[in-house]
Each structure stands twice: as C-alpha cells, then as structure tokens.
Amino acid sequence: MTLASSESATALVAVDTGDTWVLTVPVSKVNVSFPRGNLARYEQSAGGATESPRYFQLRDAARGLVISGWLESEASWEGWKKFFAGEFAGLLKSQYPPSKAPDQLEVGPWQGFSYEVDLTSERSAHLRVERRESGTWLDLHISVTGDGPVEELHARAIAFLKTIEMKRK
C-alpha cells in the first residue's frame, strides 16, 4: 500500500511492502526503510510542524513503539547545536517534560539525544536523532513506552534505530 501526504514531488511517500516501510520524498535522492512489524500509519494533526507534507508517524501499540519524523532538504539543517537548543526548550514546555536532562547519543551514523518521561503508570524512553545523506535530512523521534525498567525501554528504542537504513535511490 502506498500512502502519500499529497501528490506533490516534495511530499512524503510511505510504501508498505508487507515486510518493510519505505519512506521517501520524490525529489530526494534517498529512501529510508525499516522493518514493518506491526507498525501502522497513524494520522493525528497536532498542528505546527506535524502539518508538513514530509511528516510521518507510525505506531505499534502492542510494543509501545512510536516512530515519527520528517524528511527534509539538508539545506534546512542549521547545525546540531541550534537544533538541540530548540528541541530541548520545546521539551521543557511540553505536557510531558523529561524526568532528567537529555543525554547526547551517537549510534552509527545517527547523532542525537535520549531522554526519559515519567507517565502516570508507565515510563517512556525517547530518542531524538538526526542523519543527513545525499542532500536529505532525516529528523527522527523514536519512543518506547511500557511498565518495565527504563533501561530496557531505552535498549529497545536503540535496537529499533539500528534497523533503520537510509540509502541512495
């Protein structure tokens, strides 16, 4: 099944191949792919940047896994320091702020930060990671929520991140 935000050459196209999700923007030179599992497209307008035609969100409720993000032109990347400062300021104002300061994170070609959120009856581990490839910038948010130890939730988020491939078309 192919899902597109619009018919534009600059809008995200998400293809469910049965085993894999493949994401791209037609004008981009890259495809992003990862195992489908039970991840299903989730559409909820939260306003702001989620209104972008290059935004996506997929959820697997049984695993407590949510993956969302944007495929953008690398030209819009303003650098790690500015990105982190803006994101962290936003987190502090959110409904569920981090329970402690985020930790910097590097996993293979991914650069970002990780943080935890305490919910009413569960914990939630989050990764906010960035990668640039062939003129495309992938801004990715992975969260795993559950009632287990936060270290286990974090390890599951990292394990999922390691399955994501970003390759030239």
C-alpha positions, 0 to 999 in steps of 0.5 A: 500500500502506498500512502502519500501526504499529497501528490506533490514531488516534495511530499512524503511517500510511505510504501508498505511492502508487507515486510518493510516501510519505505519512506521517501520524498520524490525529489530526494535522492534517498529512501529510508526503510525499516522493518514493518512489524506491526507498525501502522500509519497513524494520522493525528494533526497536532498542528505546527510542524506535524502539518508538513507534507514530509511528516510521518508517524507510525505506531505499534501499540502492542510494543509501545513503539512510536516512530515519527519524523520528517524528511527534509532538504539538508539545506534546512539543517542549521547545525546540531547545536541550534537544533538541540537548543530548540528541541530541548526548550520545546521539551521543557514546555511540553505536557510531558517534560523529561524526568532528567536532562537529555543525554547526547547519543551517537549510534552509527551514523545517527547523532542525537539525544535520549531522554526519559518521561515519567507517565502516570503508570508507565515510563517512556524512553525517547530518542531524538536523532538526526542523519543527513545523506545525499542532500536529505535530512532525516529528523527522527523521534523514536519512543518506547513506552511500557511498565518495565525498567527504563533501561530496557525501554531505552535498549529497545528504542536503540535496537529499533534505530539500528534497523533503520537504513537510509540509502541512495535511490 
